[in-house]
Amino acid sequence: MKVYFFATCLGGAVFSQTALNCIKLLQREGVEVVFKKDQTCCGQPSYNSGYYDQTRQIVLHNVRLFKEDYPVIVPSGSCVGMMAHDYLELFEGHKEYDEVKNFSLRVYELAEFLDKKLEVHYTDLGAPIKVTWHSNCHALRVSKVIESAKKIISQLSNVELVPLQREEECCGFGGTFAVKEPEISNAMVQEKIHDIESRQVEYILSADAGCLLNISGAMAKMRSKTKSMHFYDFLAQRVGLGA
Amino acid sequence: MTHTHTDHDYEQVIGEKLNDAQLRTNLRSAMDTLIHKRKDLLKERYPEWEQLRTMGQNAKLKVLSKLDSFVQQFEENATKNGFVVHYASTARDANEIIYNLAKERGVERILKGKSMASEEIGLNQYMKEKGIVAKETDLGELIIQLIDEHPVHIVVPAIHKNRHQVGKIFQEKLGAPLESEPEKLNGIARKHMRGEFEGFKMGISGVNFAIANEGAIWLVENEGNGRMTTTACDIHVAICGIEKMVESFEDASILNNLLCPSAVGVQITCYQNIITGPRQEGELDGPKEAHIILLDHNRSNILADEKYYRALSCIRCGTCLNHCPVYDKIGGHAYLATYPGPIGVVITPQLFGLDNYAHIANLCSLCGRCGEVCPVKIPLPELIRDLRAEKTHEGRGVVRGYKDTKHSKLEELGMKAFAKIASNGTLWRAVMALSGTFAPLGKLFGHYTPVLQKWLRYREMPKVQGNLHAKIKNLPGVIYE
């Protein structure tokens, strides 16, 4: 099976190691990965700021770049929410609607694809560890893929998942929200970190680069002892893919 | 009453509220209680909540699709029942109708039940200027009226004050002994209120559901004071936004079943008042006159838009406020508007002009939780995003005042550049390579560039992991094309 891998803008700019681990997780299941070098961003920054006309250009770029009939695998529920759901809203009533729909129907979040399409069964190779989990808002409510990630964690026999009290509350990232309302955003992330620290775990995991950038950046500023890790880096380690 | 609220006004009030430790503690604890009560109740008693939501949504959308004919039907039936129905196109019209009713009858003091519509039109202030006292009877409204504040929440107006603070307010403003036990505080309020109730001739209430095929109004409350305003006075005046219309008692029952659990996590409130008109001949009590003011105040504009009209489904349960991660940090006053929280962000610019409330659309991280809990499934996050598109002139151009709304040119240039780069792979790679090379420089100069500066105020610079493309090319088995 051939799939496209869309690294996302943050995957390209900051989390490149994570992107590699994602590809390895796909290859491990015998999937052939195609990486389009002209890939960019899903368009959320401009879309969520209300620049709909600008965003449509980005959408069409993506739709036409990933033109073969392969699944498009994305390691972020937030970008999947955009590409599988919001793209359709943006093109409702436009002549390109069918073309966009044909693309949107092929977009999968990585955990969702591993769980539902490839039906993975992992053997945990790591030492016993306690972790907690932050659910990305759009992964939870728009693309609805959190269930798959949790199902995969439950296969890792040495991993104890301690739930957050406020797991389903926004961490305060919200894309440009974090810089438009920095004070409110900070109050939100502080509440999230307070919750994380009270769990007394080694790692806070999340499957979204934006949330992690926000949470880990604020934790570093506070000299927090809890470490953060992208879910796919963690998963790759647990199943022996290294890095 | 409408004036322009600047970015600076918002920054100032948000800073103030975020630093108010007492407010933060009170809000956090109150919102947690409301969230958990709702969640537990739905789990125990409402296995078919999702179906109920769909029924509620449909009941509302049915009426909104032909609102004019339902309003007409309501007017006809209400008039038959003995109500006097008035139409108010603007806030000022509504205030004038009430003032004239009072003046003609020599009324100088008005007894008020809880009503957000009365807040929206600025009734208390208007009456005060005309020399008429409007006295709040709802416990929460009484507390904030004593300290001259506006409601901080649409259902629980004094939720930002804890019982110790309420005790102090009663001590200072009512001369009561200092108490902090809820029962004692209720006792003080009750004693004060009972004295106030005597001698009022005119009572004002809101409306939860206006039932078109019966010409009746339905009022939901918990304290019995609302009932006092609608029954004990000679004249009852109900202020009713036109969107409160429902077709039948059956539809009102569905919505009531969604309202009480969503609002405060109970199946039903203590008092449910269904009013079918004034005192009839031979009856011993009830008002001698009953008036209903059907308030438009730009609701017709909202109704006219293909997407925004859904905001008129709102049953004012307030659960979107309770679940909002922004509202629970800054509280209702920081929105500088009658209606705070997600629904407030959506309707405030439409009622009072986007040019006056440009900043309010920023008070949302688009987390989507409001849409998830809304009992009538209003797509609040999408509507908030659409408001931002009204600001950038890339939306449908339908919200009042959008043309005169101030908007950052710098952001516009930035977003246009972003869209151009993100639609071109070669350009994108070039920019990414540059930002990788200059990442250490960014760290050095971050504090001097405005956007990064805001990010770095509370966060460290992310560790950049370097060139993705080079790594991918070297990864065996990947088709890099």
Contacts between the chains, C-beta under 8 A, distances in Angstrom:
chain1	res1	chain2	res2	distance
A	2	B	479	7.8
A	7	B	468	6.1
A	9	B	422	7.6
A	11	B	468	7.0
A	12	B	432	5.8
A	12	B	468	4.7
A	13	B	432	6.0
A	13	B	435	6.5
A	13	B	436	7.7
A	13	B	464	6.9
A	14	B	462	5.1
A	14	B	463	7.6
A	14	B	464	5.6
A	14	B	465	6.3
A	15	B	465	6.3
A	16	B	465	4.4
A	16	B	466	5.9
A	16	B	467	6.9
A	16	B	468	3.8
A	16	B	471	5.9
A	17	B	465	4.8
A	17	B	471	7.8
A	18	B	465	7.7
A	19	B	468	5.8
A	19	B	471	7.9
A	19	B	472	7.5
A	20	B	471	5.7
A	20	B	472	7.2
A	20	B	475	6.3
A	23	B	472	7.4
A	23	B	475	6.3
A	23	B	478	6.2
A	24	B	475	7.9
A	27	B	477	5.6
A	27	B	478	8.0
A	32	B	477	7.1
A	32	B	479	6.9
A	33	B	477	7.1
A	33	B	478	5.2
A	33	B	479	6.9
A	34	B	478	7.7
A	34	B	479	4.5
A	34	B	481	6.7
A	35	B	472	5.2
A	35	B	478	5.4
A	35	B	479	6.8
A	35	B	480	5.0
A	35	B	481	7.4
A	36	B	425	7.7
A	36	B	481	6.4
A	37	B	425	6.4
A	37	B	429	7.2
A	37	B	469	6.4
A	37	B	480	6.1
A	37	B	481	6.6
A	38	B	424	7.9
A	38	B	425	2.4
A	38	B	426	7.3
A	38	B	428	7.5
A	38	B	429	7.9
A	39	B	425	6.8
A	39	B	428	8.0
A	40	B	421	7.4
A	40	B	422	4.3
A	40	B	423	7.2
A	40	B	424	7.7
A	40	B	425	6.5
A	40	B	428	4.4
A	41	B	422	4.6
A	41	B	428	7.7
A	43	B	419	7.7
A	43	B	422	6.5
A	45	B	415	7.4
A	45	B	418	6.2
A	46	B	415	4.8
A	46	B	418	5.8
A	46	B	419	5.4
A	46	B	422	7.9
A	47	B	385	7.5
A	48	B	366	5.6
A	48	B	385	6.2
A	48	B	388	7.4
A	49	B	388	5.9
A	49	B	392	7.3
A	49	B	411	7.0
A	49	B	415	6.2
A	50	B	361	7.8
A	50	B	385	6.5
A	50	B	386	7.7
A	50	B	387	7.5
A	50	B	388	2.9
A	50	B	389	3.9
A	50	B	390	7.3
A	50	B	391	5.8
A	50	B	392	4.5
A	50	B	394	6.3
A	50	B	395	6.8
A	51	B	389	7.5
A	51	B	392	5.4
A	51	B	394	5.6
A	51	B	412	7.8
A	51	B	415	4.6
A	51	B	416	7.8
A	51	B	419	6.8
A	52	B	389	5.1
A	52	B	392	7.9
A	52	B	394	4.4
A	52	B	395	6.7
A	53	B	394	4.6
A	54	B	394	7.2
A	54	B	415	5.7
A	54	B	416	6.0
A	54	B	418	7.5
A	54	B	419	3.6
A	55	B	419	6.7
A	57	B	419	5.3
A	57	B	420	7.6
A	57	B	422	8.0
A	57	B	423	4.5
A	58	B	419	5.7
A	58	B	422	4.6
A	58	B	423	5.3
A	60	B	423	7.5
A	61	B	422	7.1
A	61	B	423	4.2
A	61	B	424	7.3
A	61	B	425	8.0
A	65	B	425	7.4
A	89	B	382	7.1
A	137	B	365	7.6
A	137	B	366	7.6
A	137	B	367	4.0
A	137	B	368	5.5
A	137	B	369	7.2
A	138	B	368	6.8
A	140	B	368	7.8
A	141	B	367	7.6
A	141	B	368	4.0
A	141	B	369	7.1
A	141	B	371	7.3
A	141	B	372	5.4
A	142	B	368	6.3
A	168	B	369	7.2
A	169	B	325	5.3
A	169	B	367	7.7
A	169	B	369	7.5
A	170	B	325	4.5
A	170	B	365	5.0
A	170	B	367	3.6
A	170	B	369	7.2
A	172	B	325	7.3
A	172	B	365	6.5
A	173	B	365	7.2
A	174	B	364	7.8
A	174	B	365	3.0
A	174	B	366	5.8
A	174	B	367	6.8
A	175	B	366	7.6
A	177	B	362	7.5
A	177	B	364	7.3
A	177	B	365	4.4
A	177	B	366	7.1
A	178	B	454	7.7
A	178	B	455	6.5
A	179	B	451	5.2
A	179	B	454	4.3
A	179	B	455	5.6
A	180	B	362	5.2
A	181	B	14	7.6
A	181	B	326	7.8
A	181	B	362	5.8
A	181	B	363	6.9
A	181	B	365	8.0
A	182	B	454	4.3
A	182	B	455	7.4
A	182	B	457	5.5
A	182	B	458	6.7
A	183	B	11	7.9
A	183	B	14	6.0
A	183	B	15	6.2
A	183	B	18	5.6
A	184	B	14	6.4
A	184	B	18	7.0
A	184	B	326	5.7
A	184	B	329	5.8
A	184	B	330	6.3
A	184	B	363	7.4
A	185	B	365	7.3
A	185	B	458	7.6
A	186	B	457	7.2
A	186	B	458	4.1
A	187	B	18	5.5
A	187	B	24	8.0
A	187	B	329	4.5
A	187	B	330	8.0
A	188	B	325	5.4
A	188	B	326	7.7
A	188	B	329	6.5
A	188	B	365	7.2
A	189	B	458	7.1
A	189	B	459	7.9
A	191	B	329	7.8
A	213	B	462	5.3
A	214	B	459	6.8
A	216	B	462	7.5
A	217	B	455	7.6
A	217	B	458	7.9
A	217	B	459	3.1
A	217	B	460	5.1
A	217	B	461	7.5
A	217	B	462	6.1
A	218	B	458	5.6
A	218	B	459	4.9
A	220	B	459	7.3
A	220	B	460	3.9
A	221	B	458	6.2
A	221	B	459	5.5
A	221	B	460	5.1
